[in-house]
Structures are given as C-alpha cells and as structure tokens.
C-alpha cells in the first residue's frame, strides 16, 4: 500500500469515528448541538482531506472546509457536498468547540447527512 493510500485510509478511519459520534449523539436526541456540529465538521474535514490525498492534491494545514472544497474544485475534483453547508459547519470547528451556542448554523440531521455524503464519496474514490 502506498503512503498516500495509507494516509487516506487513516483519514477515512478517523472521519468514520467522528461520523459514528454524530450518529450516536443524534440518536440520543439530547446531545448539545455544538458537539454534534463539531464532530460533523471533523468528519467532513477528514473525508475531504482523504479525497485530496487520494487524488494527489497537496493541501495546507487548515480546518476550513470551504478552503478545502475550493482547492478540490480548482484541481478538478468535485466534492459532493453543498458548499454553504460546509461553510455552516466551519463555525463548529473552533468557535463553538469551547462554548455553548444557542445558534444553530445547520441542523443536526443535516450535519449527519453531509458527513455521510462525504464518507460515501471518499470510500468510492
């Protein structure tokens, strides 16, 4: 297995752990929204980065999903997620990780759907 394949597999496995957290938290119906958003953002980030690695696209260290989306787009890789939903998830990466938030930027169900969509695409690459 090549180094790129190993790195992509590690990113996908890490993203799947975050996605599982999102799914389990959503099942409880009691989880804080910002915690679900954080794990969804993390899953999305790892799945997008895995696709970039698989396609040999070099990226800088960032948590910005829109930046990663645009880099993929500029490199000819279409990401199967809505850029506005990715933009909404960005808020959960840092801003709401350490504080409670009454503001819902994207629904918990959409958080899960975005992450699942990206997981499916990463696994198909």
Phi, psi and omega per residue, in radians:
X1 nan 2.320 -3.120
X2 -1.278 2.850 3.118
X3 -1.043 -0.718 3.105
X4 -1.076 -0.752 3.128
X5 -1.120 -0.693 3.117
X6 -1.145 -0.765 3.127
X7 -1.121 -0.755 3.128
X8 -1.110 -0.754 3.124
X9 -1.079 -0.698 3.117
X10 -1.147 -0.712 3.107
X11 -1.130 -0.746 3.122
X12 -1.112 -0.766 3.130
X13 -1.077 -0.722 3.112
X14 -1.159 -0.707 3.098
X15 -1.108 -0.652 3.125
X16 -1.160 -0.564 3.061
X17 -1.155 -0.734 3.097
X18 -1.165 -0.697 3.108
X19 -1.101 -0.732 3.095
X20 -1.043 -0.709 3.093
X21 -1.054 -0.768 3.106
X22 -1.028 -0.836 -3.100
X23 -1.089 -0.783 -3.134
X24 -1.179 -0.717 3.118
X25 -1.127 -0.716 3.098
X26 -1.103 -0.634 -3.134
X27 -1.097 -0.550 -3.107
X28 -1.231 -0.538 -3.072
X29 1.235 0.113 -3.074
X30 -2.172 -0.052 -3.050
X31 -1.275 2.505 3.051
X32 -1.061 2.351 -3.071
X33 -1.017 -0.697 -3.089
X34 -1.169 -0.452 3.084
X35 -1.260 -0.740 3.068
X36 -1.084 -0.800 3.126
X37 -1.056 -0.714 3.127
X38 -1.064 -0.857 -3.111
X39 -1.187 -0.585 3.078
X40 -1.158 -0.725 3.101
X41 -1.080 -0.766 -3.135
X42 -1.106 -0.755 3.113
X43 -1.081 -0.831 -3.134
X44 -1.031 -0.780 3.140
X45 -1.030 -0.799 -3.094
X46 -1.206 -0.667 3.118
X47 -1.179 -0.725 3.110
X48 -1.135 -0.772 3.128
X49 -1.090 -0.648 3.093
X50 -1.070 -0.744 3.123
X51 -1.138 -0.665 3.093
X52 -1.096 -0.793 3.138
X53 -1.068 -0.831 -3.127
X54 -0.994 -0.643 -3.106
X55 -1.602 0.155 3.075
X56 1.202 0.452 -3.135
X57 -1.665 2.078 -3.127
X58 -1.397 2.377 3.140
X59 -2.355 2.685 3.093
X60 -1.455 2.837 3.109
X61 -1.228 2.019 -3.132
X62 -2.745 2.706 3.021
X63 -1.850 0.022 -3.048
X64 -1.369 1.859 -3.100
X65 -1.130 -0.605 3.130
X66 -1.182 -0.710 3.094
X67 -1.073 -0.766 3.117
X68 -1.139 -0.706 3.091
X69 -1.037 -0.851 -3.121
X70 -1.119 -0.689 3.102
X71 -1.075 -0.787 3.100
X72 -1.049 -0.833 -3.132
X73 -1.013 -0.790 -3.141
X74 -1.146 -0.431 -3.123
X75 -1.637 0.075 3.096
X76 1.532 0.196 3.118
X77 -1.816 2.028 3.123
X78 -1.474 2.168 3.092
X79 -1.630 2.227 -3.030
X80 -1.485 0.860 3.072
X81 -2.454 2.643 3.130
X82 -1.285 2.205 -3.085
X83 -1.066 -0.546 3.132
X84 -1.231 -0.595 3.053
X85 -1.196 -0.658 3.070
X86 -1.123 -0.700 3.092
X87 -1.052 -0.736 3.124
X88 -1.115 -0.708 3.125
X89 -1.124 -0.514 3.138
X90 -0.929 -0.623 -3.118
X91 -1.073 -0.417 -3.103
X92 -1.526 -0.195 -3.085
X93 -1.151 -0.752 -3.064
X94 -2.278 -0.945 -2.985
X95 -0.937 -0.836 -3.047
X96 -1.729 0.060 -3.128
X97 -1.169 -0.597 -3.036
X98 -1.905 0.041 -3.125
X99 -2.447 2.670 3.076
X100 -1.284 2.625 -3.095
X101 -2.441 2.177 3.064
X102 -1.469 -0.208 -3.103
X103 -1.497 2.233 3.092
X104 -1.805 1.980 -3.124
X105 -1.481 -0.491 3.137
X106 -2.726 2.445 -3.072
X107 -1.125 2.710 3.103
X108 -1.041 -0.651 3.132
X109 -1.189 -0.701 3.104
X110 -1.210 -0.578 3.037
X111 -0.964 -0.827 -3.117
X112 -1.152 -0.755 -3.129
X113 -1.085 -0.751 3.135
X114 -1.073 -0.842 -3.124
X115 -1.095 -0.714 3.123
X116 -1.144 -0.673 3.103
X117 -1.079 -0.785 -3.131
X118 -1.217 -0.610 3.077
X119 -1.059 -0.849 -3.135
X120 -1.024 -0.734 -3.137
X121 -1.175 -0.749 3.140
X122 -1.089 -0.708 3.136
X123 -1.192 -0.487 -3.138
X124 -1.424 -0.299 -3.090
X125 -1.154 nan nan
